[in-house]
Amino acid sequence: MKTTLLTLSALVLFSHASIHAQEASPKTRAAVRSEAASAEKSGTIVKGEGPQATPPMKSTRPRADVRREAAAAEKADTLVKGEGPAKAASRPNQAKRAAVKADAASAVREGKIGKGPDVQK
């Protein structure tokens, strides 16, 4: 008796839910196309696949200021040009590296540390 009552109540519950789902009529294809066309026209979506195009950034500084700063950097030789490595002056760690290499070489000469495959760990 209880299983019959449970089954009947579940049937009523699920049939009632399906009635509500059918009440909302789906959009027609023409309605969806017109919504997409208006959204594309207003700029809220971009046509096609791929990343959306972002508008170019606008500078907050006048062009004359930027050119003046670039000329000063070039005159002071702090402007790196091309794809090659930067000059040693623009790489502050270069002097530290040379000092460390010199210290290591002197330690090897004095026998404080070993060098090569003969070094025991």
C-alpha positions in Angstrom: 0.0 0.0 0.0 2.8 2.4 0.9 4.8 1.7 -2.2 1.7 2.3 -4.3 1.1 5.6 -2.5 4.8 6.6 -3.0 4.7 5.7 -6.7 1.5 7.6 -7.2 2.8 10.7 -5.5 6.1 10.6 -7.4 4.1 10.2 -10.7 1.9 13.2 -9.9 5.0 15.3 -8.8 6.9 14.6 -12.0 4.0 15.0 -14.4 3.2 18.4 -12.8 6.9 19.5 -13.4 6.8 18.5 -17.0 3.6 20.6 -17.5 5.4 23.7 -16.3 8.4 23.0 -18.5 6.2 22.7 -21.6 4.4 26.0 -20.9 7.5 28.1 -21.8 7.5 28.1 -25.5 11.0 27.9 -27.1 12.2 30.8 -29.2 11.9 30.4 -33.0 14.9 30.3 -35.1 14.1 33.6 -36.6 13.8 35.2 -33.2 17.2 33.9 -32.2 18.8 35.1 -35.4 17.3 38.6 -35.0 18.5 38.8 -31.4 22.0 37.8 -32.5 22.0 40.3 -35.4 20.9 43.2 -33.1 23.6 42.2 -30.5 26.2 42.1 -33.1 25.1 45.5 -34.5 25.2 47.1 -31.0 28.7 45.7 -30.4 27.9 43.4 -27.5 29.2 40.3 -29.3 31.8 39.9 -32.1 31.0 38.1 -35.2 32.9 34.8 -35.8 35.2 32.7 -33.6 38.3 33.6 -31.7 39.1 36.3 -29.2 37.2 39.4 -29.1 39.0 42.5 -30.4 39.9 45.0 -27.8 40.0 48.7 -28.6 43.5 50.1 -28.8 44.8 51.7 -25.6 44.9 55.5 -25.7 48.0 57.2 -24.3 47.6 59.6 -21.3 50.7 61.5 -22.1 51.3 63.9 -25.0 53.5 62.6 -27.9 56.0 65.4 -27.4 56.7 64.2 -23.8 57.2 60.6 -24.9 59.6 61.7 -27.7 61.6 63.9 -25.4 61.9 61.1 -22.8 63.1 58.6 -25.6 65.6 61.1 -26.9 67.0 61.6 -23.3 67.3 57.8 -22.8 69.1 57.4 -26.1 71.5 60.2 -25.3 72.2 58.7 -21.9 72.8 55.3 -23.6 70.2 53.6 -21.4 68.0 52.6 -24.3 68.4 49.1 -25.5 68.0 48.7 -29.3 67.6 45.5 -31.3 67.3 41.9 -30.3 70.8 41.3 -29.0 71.9 41.2 -25.4 71.9 44.5 -23.5 75.1 46.3 -22.7 76.9 45.4 -19.5 76.1 48.8 -18.0 72.4 48.0 -18.2 72.9 44.6 -16.5 73.9 45.3 -12.9 74.3 41.7 -12.0 77.2 41.3 -14.5 79.7 42.8 -12.0 78.5 40.6 -9.2 78.8 37.5 -11.5 82.4 38.4 -12.3 83.3 38.8 -8.6 81.7 35.4 -7.8 83.6 33.7 -10.6 86.9 35.3 -9.4 86.2 34.1 -5.8 85.5 30.6 -7.0 88.6 30.4 -9.2 90.8 31.6 -6.3 89.2 29.0 -3.9 89.9 26.2 -6.5 93.6 27.4 -6.7 93.9 27.4 -3.0 92.4 23.9 -2.7 89.4 25.0 -0.6 87.0 23.5 -3.1 87.5 20.9 -5.8 86.7 21.1 -9.5 85.6 18.6 -12.0 84.6 14.9 -11.8 87.3 14.2 -9.1 85.4 16.1 -6.5 84.0 13.9 -3.7 80.6 14.7 -2.5 
